[in-house]
Amino acid sequence: MLALLVQGESTAAMERWMGVSGTAVRTHVQALLTKLAGRRGLRHRLLAPPPDRV
């Protein structure tokens, strides 16, 4: 699914490829984006310099 998303495939194309409904595709895409955003956020917090404490 991630490869299809990166390629810019439509929901309908993902439906056909996965053999599931559009609702299921949207649910999977949302879950994937949420996980990626969470990991990215965590990574940025870990790599960010500490805030200045005045």
All heavy atoms as a GROMACS GRO file, in nm:
protein
  411
    1MET      N    1   0.082  -0.118   0.000
    1MET     CA    2   0.000   0.000   0.000
    1MET      C    3   0.086   0.124   0.000
    1MET      O    4   0.053   0.219  -0.068
    1MET     CB    5  -0.093   0.000   0.120
    1MET     CG    6  -0.145   0.136   0.148
    1MET     SD    7  -0.311   0.174   0.189
    1MET     CE    8  -0.413   0.046   0.159
    2LEU      N    9   0.194   0.125   0.075
    2LEU     CA   10   0.278   0.243   0.080
    2LEU      C   11   0.334   0.275  -0.059
    2LEU      O   12   0.336   0.392  -0.099
    2LEU     CB   13   0.393   0.224   0.180
    2LEU     CG   14   0.489   0.340   0.196
    2LEU    CD1   15   0.415   0.467   0.236
    2LEU    CD2   16   0.597   0.307   0.297
    3ALA      N   17   0.373   0.173  -0.133
    3ALA     CA   18   0.425   0.196  -0.268
    3ALA      C   19   0.318   0.259  -0.357
    3ALA      O   20   0.347   0.350  -0.434
    3ALA     CB   21   0.473   0.064  -0.328
    4LEU      N   22   0.195   0.212  -0.347
    4LEU     CA   23   0.086   0.269  -0.427
    4LEU      C   24   0.061   0.414  -0.388
    4LEU      O   25   0.038   0.499  -0.473
    4LEU     CB   26  -0.042   0.188  -0.408
    4LEU     CG   27  -0.037   0.044  -0.459
    4LEU    CD1   28  -0.162  -0.031  -0.416
    4LEU    CD2   29  -0.021   0.040  -0.608
    5LEU      N   30   0.068   0.442  -0.259
    5LEU     CA   31   0.047   0.577  -0.209
    5LEU      C   32   0.157   0.670  -0.260
    5LEU      O   33   0.130   0.780  -0.309
    5LEU     CB   34   0.044   0.575  -0.057
    5LEU     CG   35   0.002   0.701   0.015
    5LEU    CD1   36  -0.139   0.742  -0.024
    5LEU    CD2   37   0.012   0.681   0.165
    6VAL      N   38   0.281   0.624  -0.253
    6VAL     CA   39   0.395   0.704  -0.299
    6VAL      C   40   0.385   0.730  -0.449
    6VAL      O   41   0.420   0.838  -0.496
    6VAL     CB   42   0.528   0.634  -0.264
    6VAL    CG1   43   0.646   0.698  -0.333
    6VAL    CG2   44   0.549   0.633  -0.113
    7GLN      N   45   0.335   0.633  -0.523
    7GLN     CA   46   0.320   0.648  -0.668
    7GLN      C   47   0.203   0.739  -0.704
    7GLN      O   48   0.185   0.773  -0.819
    7GLN     CB   49   0.298   0.511  -0.733
    7GLN     CG   50   0.418   0.421  -0.726
    7GLN     CD   51   0.386   0.280  -0.773
    7GLN    OE1   52   0.280   0.252  -0.826
    7GLN    NE2   53   0.481   0.190  -0.753
    8GLY      N   54   0.125   0.778  -0.603
    8GLY     CA   55   0.014   0.868  -0.628
    8GLY      C   56  -0.110   0.800  -0.683
    8GLY      O   57  -0.196   0.864  -0.744
    9GLU      N   58  -0.121   0.670  -0.659
    9GLU     CA   59  -0.238   0.595  -0.708
    9GLU      C   60  -0.366   0.645  -0.640
    9GLU      O   61  -0.364   0.688  -0.525
    9GLU     CB   62  -0.221   0.446  -0.683
    9GLU     CG   63  -0.109   0.382  -0.763
    9GLU     CD   64  -0.133   0.381  -0.913
    9GLU    OE1   65  -0.249   0.396  -0.956
    9GLU    OE2   66  -0.034   0.363  -0.986
   10SER      N   67  -0.475   0.636  -0.712
   10SER     CA   68  -0.604   0.678  -0.659
   10SER      C   69  -0.661   0.573  -0.565
   10SER      O   70  -0.615   0.458  -0.562
   10SER     CB   71  -0.703   0.698  -0.774
   10SER     OG   72  -0.731   0.573  -0.836
   11THR      N   73  -0.761   0.614  -0.489
   11THR     CA   74  -0.829   0.521  -0.400
   11THR      C   75  -0.887   0.405  -0.482
   11THR      O   76  -0.878   0.289  -0.442
   11THR     CB   77  -0.941   0.593  -0.322
   11THR    OG1   78  -0.883   0.697  -0.245
   11THR    CG2   79  -1.014   0.498  -0.229
   12ALA      N   80  -0.944   0.438  -0.597
   12ALA     CA   81  -1.004   0.333  -0.682
   12ALA      C   82  -0.899   0.232  -0.728
   12ALA      O   83  -0.924   0.111  -0.729
   12ALA     CB   84  -1.071   0.397  -0.803
   13ALA      N   85  -0.780   0.280  -0.763
   13ALA     CA   86  -0.672   0.189  -0.805
   13ALA      C   87  -0.629   0.100  -0.690
   13ALA      O   88  -0.605  -0.020  -0.708
   13ALA     CB   89  -0.554   0.268  -0.859
   14MET      N   90  -0.621   0.158  -0.570
   14MET     CA   91  -0.584   0.079  -0.453
   14MET      C   92  -0.692  -0.023  -0.420
   14MET      O   93  -0.662  -0.135  -0.380
   14MET     CB   94  -0.558   0.170  -0.333
   14MET     CG   95  -0.432   0.252  -0.346
   14MET     SD   96  -0.400   0.340  -0.193
   14MET     CE   97  -0.333   0.492  -0.256
   15GLU      N   98  -0.819   0.016  -0.438
   15GLU     CA   99  -0.931  -0.077  -0.417
   15GLU      C  100  -0.913  -0.200  -0.506
   15GLU      O  101  -0.925  -0.313  -0.459
   15GLU     CB  102  -1.064  -0.012  -0.456
   15GLU     CG  103  -1.123   0.081  -0.358
   15GLU     CD  104  -1.255   0.137  -0.410
   15GLU    OE1  105  -1.349   0.058  -0.431
   15GLU    OE2  106  -1.262   0.259  -0.431
   16ARG      N  107  -0.889  -0.175  -0.632
   16ARG     CA  108  -0.874  -0.286  -0.728
   16ARG      C  109  -0.754  -0.372  -0.694
   16ARG      O  110  -0.761  -0.494  -0.694
   16ARG     CB  111  -0.861  -0.233  -0.871
   16ARG     CG  112  -0.990  -0.175  -0.926
   16ARG     CD  113  -0.979  -0.143  -1.075
   16ARG     NE  114  -0.875  -0.044  -1.103
   16ARG     CZ  115  -0.892   0.088  -1.099
   16ARG    NH1  116  -1.009   0.138  -1.066
   16ARG    NH2  117  -0.792   0.169  -1.128
   17TRP      N  118  -0.641  -0.309  -0.661
   17TRP     CA  119  -0.519  -0.382  -0.633
   17TRP      C  120  -0.531  -0.467  -0.508
   17TRP      O  121  -0.488  -0.581  -0.504
   17TRP     CB  122  -0.401  -0.285  -0.620
   17TRP     CG  123  -0.270  -0.353  -0.611
   17TRP    CD1  124  -0.194  -0.400  -0.714
   17TRP    CD2  125  -0.198  -0.386  -0.492
   17TRP    NE1  126  -0.081  -0.458  -0.667
   17TRP    CE2  127  -0.080  -0.451  -0.530
   17TRP    CE3  128  -0.223  -0.365  -0.357
   17TRP    CZ2  129   0.013  -0.497  -0.438
   17TRP    CZ3  130  -0.131  -0.411  -0.266
   17TRP    CH2  131  -0.013  -0.476  -0.307
   18MET      N  132  -0.594  -0.407  -0.403
   18MET     CA  133  -0.606  -0.478  -0.275
   18MET      C  134  -0.730  -0.567  -0.268
   18MET      O  135  -0.738  -0.655  -0.183
   18MET     CB  136  -0.610  -0.377  -0.160
   18MET     CG  137  -0.482  -0.298  -0.145
   18MET     SD  138  -0.494  -0.170  -0.018
   18MET     CE  139  -0.515  -0.268   0.128
   19GLY      N  140  -0.828  -0.540  -0.353
   19GLY     CA  141  -0.951  -0.619  -0.350
   19GLY      C  142  -1.038  -0.587  -0.230
   19GLY      O  143  -1.105  -0.676  -0.176
   20VAL      N  144  -1.035  -0.460  -0.186
   20VAL     CA  145  -1.116  -0.417  -0.072
   20VAL      C  146  -1.196  -0.293  -0.112
   20VAL      O  147  -1.177  -0.236  -0.218
   20VAL     CB  148  -1.028  -0.386   0.052
   20VAL    CG1  149  -0.957  -0.511   0.099
   20VAL    CG2  150  -0.929  -0.276   0.023
   21SER      N  151  -1.284  -0.248  -0.021
   21SER     CA  152  -1.367  -0.131  -0.049
   21SER      C  153  -1.287  -0.002  -0.035
   21SER      O  154  -1.180   0.001   0.026
   21SER     CB  155  -1.485  -0.127   0.048
   21SER     OG  156  -1.439  -0.094   0.178
   22GLY      N  157  -1.342   0.106  -0.089
   22GLY     CA  158  -1.281   0.237  -0.077
   22GLY      C  159  -1.268   0.280   0.068
   22GLY      O  160  -1.170   0.344   0.106
   23THR      N  161  -1.366   0.244   0.149
   23THR     CA  162  -1.360   0.278   0.291
   23THR      C  163  -1.242   0.209   0.358
   23THR      O  164  -1.171   0.270   0.438
   23THR     CB  165  -1.492   0.237   0.362
   23THR    OG1  166  -1.600   0.305   0.297
   23THR    CG2  167  -1.490   0.271   0.509
   24ALA      N  168  -1.220   0.083   0.324
   24ALA     CA  169  -1.106   0.009   0.380
   24ALA      C  170  -0.974   0.072   0.336
   24ALA      O  171  -0.881   0.085   0.416
   24ALA     CB  172  -1.112  -0.137   0.339
   25VAL      N  173  -0.966   0.113   0.210
   25VAL     CA  174  -0.845   0.177   0.160
   25VAL      C  175  -0.819   0.306   0.238
   25VAL      O  176  -0.708   0.330   0.286
   25VAL     CB  177  -0.854   0.208   0.009
   25VAL    CG1  178  -0.740   0.298  -0.037
   25VAL    CG2  179  -0.856   0.079  -0.072
   26ARG      N  180  -0.922   0.388   0.253
   26ARG     CA  181  -0.904   0.515   0.325
   26ARG      C  182  -0.863   0.491   0.470
   26ARG      O  183  -0.779   0.563   0.525
   26ARG     CB  184  -1.031   0.598   0.317
   26ARG     CG  185  -1.052   0.659   0.179
   26ARG     CD  186  -1.168   0.756   0.174
   26ARG     NE  187  -1.298   0.692   0.194
   26ARG     CZ  188  -1.368   0.632   0.099
   26ARG    NH1  189  -1.323   0.628  -0.025
   26ARG    NH2  190  -1.485   0.577   0.126
   27THR      N  191  -0.920   0.387   0.532
   27THR     CA  192  -0.883   0.353   0.670
   27THR      C  193  -0.736   0.314   0.678
   27THR      O  194  -0.663   0.359   0.767
   27THR     CB  195  -0.973   0.240   0.723
   27THR    OG1  196  -1.108   0.284   0.721
   27THR    CG2  197  -0.933   0.198   0.864
   28HIS      N  198  -0.692   0.230   0.585
   28HIS     CA  199  -0.551   0.186   0.583
   28HIS      C  200  -0.458   0.304   0.558
   28HIS      O  201  -0.354   0.316   0.623
   28HIS     CB  202  -0.530   0.079   0.476
   28HIS     CG  203  -0.583  -0.055   0.514
   28HIS    ND1  204  -0.530  -0.132   0.615
   28HIS    CD2  205  -0.685  -0.127   0.463
   28HIS    CE1  206  -0.597  -0.245   0.625
   28HIS    NE2  207  -0.692  -0.245   0.534
   29VAL      N  208  -0.493   0.389   0.463
   29VAL     CA  209  -0.409   0.505   0.432
   29VAL      C  210  -0.401   0.597   0.553
   29VAL      O  211  -0.292   0.643   0.589
   29VAL     CB  212  -0.463   0.581   0.308
   29VAL    CG1  213  -0.394   0.716   0.292
   29VAL    CG2  214  -0.443   0.497   0.182
   30GLN      N  215  -0.513   0.623   0.619
   30GLN     CA  216  -0.512   0.710   0.736
   30GLN      C  217  -0.425   0.651   0.847
   30GLN      O  218  -0.348   0.723   0.910
   30GLN     CB  219  -0.655   0.731   0.787
   30GLN     CG  220  -0.663   0.830   0.901
   30GLN     CD  221  -0.615   0.968   0.863
   30GLN    OE1  222  -0.649   1.019   0.759
   30GLN    NE2  223  -0.533   1.027   0.947
   31ALA      N  224  -0.436   0.521   0.870
   31ALA     CA  225  -0.354   0.456   0.974
   31ALA      C  226  -0.206   0.466   0.939
   31ALA      O  227  -0.122   0.494   1.026
   31ALA     CB  228  -0.397   0.310   0.989
   32LEU      N  229  -0.174   0.446   0.813
   32LEU     CA  230  -0.036   0.455   0.769
   32LEU      C  231   0.019   0.595   0.787
   32LEU      O  232   0.128   0.615   0.841
   32LEU     CB  233  -0.027   0.413   0.621
   32LEU     CG  234   0.109   0.412   0.557
   32LEU    CD1  235   0.200   0.313   0.628
   32LEU    CD2  236   0.096   0.375   0.411
   33LEU      N  237  -0.057   0.695   0.746
   33LEU     CA  238  -0.013   0.834   0.760
   33LEU      C  239   0.001   0.873   0.907
   33LEU      O  240   0.094   0.946   0.943
   33LEU     CB  241  -0.110   0.928   0.688
   33LEU     CG  242  -0.114   0.913   0.536
   33LEU    CD1  243  -0.221   1.005   0.478
   33LEU    CD2  244   0.022   0.942   0.474
   34THR      N  245  -0.088   0.824   0.991
   34THR     CA  246  -0.080   0.852   1.134
   34THR      C  247   0.047   0.793   1.193
   34THR      O  248   0.118   0.859   1.269
   34THR     CB  249  -0.204   0.797   1.208
   34THR    OG1  250  -0.320   0.861   1.155
   34THR    CG2  251  -0.195   0.820   1.357
   35LYS      N  252   0.080   0.670   1.156
   35LYS     CA  253   0.201   0.606   1.207
   35LYS      C  254   0.325   0.679   1.158
   35LYS      O  255   0.419   0.702   1.235
   35LYS     CB  256   0.207   0.459   1.164
   35LYS     CG  257   0.110   0.373   1.239
   35LYS     CD  258   0.118   0.230   1.192
   35LYS     CE  259   0.015   0.147   1.266
   35LYS     NZ  260   0.020   0.007   1.225
   36LEU      N  261   0.327   0.714   1.031
   36LEU     CA  262   0.442   0.786   0.977
   36LEU      C  263   0.458   0.922   1.042
   36LEU      O  264   0.570   0.964   1.074
   36LEU     CB  265   0.429   0.801   0.825
   36LEU     CG  266   0.442   0.673   0.745
   36LEU    CD1  267   0.412   0.699   0.599
   36LEU    CD2  268   0.582   0.613   0.761
   37ALA      N  269   0.350   0.992   1.064
   37ALA     CA  270   0.357   1.124   1.129
   37ALA      C  271   0.407   1.110   1.272
   37ALA      O  272   0.487   1.191   1.319
   37ALA     CB  273   0.220   1.191   1.127
   38GLY      N  274   0.361   1.008   1.342
   38GLY     CA  275   0.405   0.985   1.479
   38GLY      C  276   0.553   0.954   1.486
   38GLY      O  277   0.626   1.008   1.570
   39ARG      N  278   0.600   0.871   1.397
   39ARG     CA  279   0.742   0.836   1.396
   39ARG      C  280   0.826   0.956   1.358
   39ARG      O  281   0.932   0.979   1.413
   39ARG     CB  282   0.768   0.721   1.301
   39ARG     CG  283   0.716   0.591   1.356
   39ARG     CD  284   0.749   0.475   1.268
   39ARG     NE  285   0.692   0.355   1.327
   39ARG     CZ  286   0.662   0.248   1.259
   39ARG    NH1  287   0.681   0.244   1.129
   39ARG    NH2  288   0.611   0.143   1.320
   40ARG      N  289   0.778   1.031   1.262
   40ARG     CA  290   0.852   1.150   1.218
   40ARG      C  291   0.858   1.251   1.332
   40ARG      O  292   0.962   1.310   1.359
   40ARG     CB  293   0.783   1.212   1.097
   40ARG     CG  294   0.853   1.335   1.047
   40ARG     CD  295   0.787   1.387   0.920
   40ARG     NE  296   0.854   1.506   0.877
   40ARG     CZ  297   0.794   1.617   0.845
   40ARG    NH1  298   0.663   1.625   0.849
   40ARG    NH2  299   0.862   1.722   0.807
   41GLY      N  300   0.745   1.269   1.400
   41GLY     CA  301   0.743   1.362   1.512
   41GLY      C  302   0.838   1.320   1.622
   41GLY      O  303   0.911   1.402   1.677
   42LEU      N  304   0.839   1.191   1.652
   42LEU     CA  305   0.928   1.140   1.755
   42LEU      C  306   1.073   1.160   1.714
   42LEU      O  307   1.155   1.207   1.791
   42LEU     CB  308   0.900   0.992   1.782
   42LEU     CG  309   0.995   0.923   1.880
   42LEU    CD1  310   0.983   0.988   2.018
   42LEU    CD2  311   0.965   0.775   1.889
   43ARG      N  312   1.102   1.129   1.590
   43ARG     CA  313   1.239   1.144   1.539
   43ARG      C  314   1.284   1.289   1.549
   43ARG      O  315   1.394   1.318   1.594
   43ARG     CB  316   1.247   1.096   1.395
   43ARG     CG  317   1.384   1.108   1.337
   43ARG     CD  318   1.389   1.049   1.197
   43ARG     NE  319   1.516   1.081   1.138
   43ARG     CZ  320   1.533   1.123   1.016
   43ARG    NH1  321   1.431   1.136   0.936
   43ARG    NH2  322   1.652   1.151   0.969
   44HIS      N  323   1.198   1.382   1.510
   44HIS     CA  324   1.235   1.523   1.516
   44HIS      C  325   1.253   1.570   1.660
   44HIS      O  326   1.341   1.650   1.688
   44HIS     CB  327   1.131   1.610   1.444
   44HIS     CG  328   1.138   1.599   1.296
   44HIS    ND1  329   1.253   1.627   1.225
   44HIS    CD2  330   1.046   1.562   1.204
   44HIS    CE1  331   1.232   1.608   1.097
   44HIS    NE2  332   1.107   1.568   1.082
   45ARG      N  333   1.171   1.519   1.750
   45ARG     CA  334   1.187   1.556   1.891
   45ARG      C  335   1.318   1.502   1.947
   45ARG      O  336   1.385   1.567   2.026
   45ARG     CB  337   1.069   1.506   1.973
   45ARG     CG  338   0.943   1.589   1.953
   45ARG     CD  339   0.837   1.557   2.056
   45ARG     NE  340   0.797   1.417   2.057
   45ARG     CZ  341   0.701   1.365   1.981
   45ARG    NH1  342   0.634   1.441   1.898
   45ARG    NH2  343   0.671   1.237   1.988
   46LEU      N  344   1.356   1.380   1.907
   46LEU     CA  345   1.480   1.321   1.957
   46LEU      C  346   1.603   1.390   1.900
   46LEU      O  347   1.706   1.400   1.966
   46LEU     CB  348   1.485   1.171   1.922
   46LEU     CG  349   1.385   1.083   1.996
   46LEU    CD1  350   1.392   0.941   1.942
   46LEU    CD2  351   1.412   1.084   2.145
   47LEU      N  352   1.595   1.436   1.776
   47LEU     CA  353   1.709   1.497   1.710
   47LEU      C  354   1.717   1.648   1.730
   47LEU      O  355   1.821   1.708   1.703
   47LEU     CB  356   1.708   1.467   1.560
   47LEU     CG  357   1.717   1.319   1.523
   47LEU    CD1  358   1.706   1.301   1.372
   47LEU    CD2  359   1.848   1.259   1.573
   48ALA      N  360   1.611   1.707   1.777
   48ALA     CA  361   1.608   1.853   1.795
   48ALA      C  362   1.699   1.893   1.911
   48ALA      O  363   1.710   1.821   2.010
   48ALA     CB  364   1.465   1.900   1.823
   49PRO      N  365   1.763   2.008   1.895
   49PRO     CA  366   1.844   2.056   2.008
   49PRO      C  367   1.755   2.088   2.127
   49PRO      O  368   1.637   2.122   2.109
   49PRO     CB  369   1.911   2.182   1.953
   49PRO     CG  370   1.830   2.222   1.835
   49PRO     CD  371   1.764   2.098   1.784
   50PRO      N  372   1.806   2.075   2.246
   50PRO     CA  373   1.722   2.103   2.363
   50PRO      C  374   1.680   2.250   2.364
   50PRO      O  375   1.757   2.336   2.321
   50PRO     CB  376   1.814   2.072   2.482
   50PRO     CG  377   1.952   2.065   2.426
   50PRO     CD  378   1.941   2.037   2.281
   51PRO      N  379   1.561   2.278   2.412
   51PRO     CA  380   1.515   2.418   2.416
   51PRO      C  381   1.598   2.497   2.517
   51PRO      O  382   1.646   2.443   2.616
   51PRO     CB  383   1.370   2.407   2.460
   51PRO     CG  384   1.360   2.275   2.529
   51PRO     CD  385   1.464   2.186   2.465
   52ASP      N  386   1.615   2.625   2.486
   52ASP     CA  387   1.688   2.712   2.580
   52ASP      C  388   1.605   2.731   2.705
   52ASP      O  389   1.486   2.759   2.697
   52ASP     CB  390   1.716   2.848   2.516
   52ASP     CG  391   1.817   2.837   2.402
   52ASP    OD1  392   1.896   2.741   2.403
   52ASP    OD2  393   1.816   2.925   2.315
   53ARG      N  394   1.666   2.713   2.815
   53ARG     CA  395   1.597   2.733   2.943
   53ARG      C  396   1.655   2.857   3.009
   53ARG      O  397   1.769   2.859   3.051
   53ARG     CB  398   1.612   2.612   3.031
   53ARG     CG  399   1.541   2.493   2.970
   53ARG     CD  400   1.534   2.380   3.069
   53ARG     NE  401   1.457   2.273   3.004
   53ARG     CZ  402   1.485   2.147   3.018
   53ARG    NH1  403   1.584   2.108   3.093
   53ARG    NH2  404   1.412   2.057   2.958
   54VAL      N  405   1.575   2.959   3.010
   54VAL     CA  406   1.622   3.087   3.064
   54VAL      C  407   1.564   3.110   3.201
   54VAL      O  408   1.460   3.073   3.236
   54VAL     CB  409   1.586   3.204   2.970
   54VAL    CG1  410   1.636   3.335   3.027
   54VAL    CG2  411   1.641   3.177   2.834
   0.00000   0.00000   0.00000
